Amino acid sequence: MVALHIAGLPVEEVLLAAIAAASPLIALIGWEISSRMKRLKAALRRPRPPARLCDHEFGGAGQGPGVDG
């Protein structure tokens, strides 16, 4: 069986060297993705206070003079 070669080196060695060189970058990308997922999940779990309507937003008698004086 004929072994495949790239630039005179066996393909397996070239692939292993490429993976070894890229592994720190791959780890950093994975770390960044997991960090962003954790932040997104925490933001989705964070309770939000219900929206409050002020008196002036629906025509009630609020503080101070209104448009009519």
GILIN-V898320 format. One record per backbone hydrogen bond with DSSP energy under -0.5 kcal/mol. CO is the residue of the C=O (numbers start at 1). NH is the residue of the N-H. Records with the same first field share a line. If there is no record, write none. Layout:
CO = NH + NH
This chain:
4 = 11
6 = 9
9 = 6
10 = 14
11 = 15
12 = 16
13 = 17
14 = 18
15 = 19
16 = 20
17 = 21
18 = 22
19 = 23
22 = 26
23 = 27
24 = 28
25 = 29
26 = 30
27 = 31
28 = 32
29 = 33
30 = 34
31 = 35
32 = 36
33 = 37
34 = 38
35 = 39
36 = 40
37 = 41
38 = 42
39 = 43
40 = 44
41 = 45
42 = 46
54 = 57 + 58
55 = 58 + 60
60 = 62
66 = 69
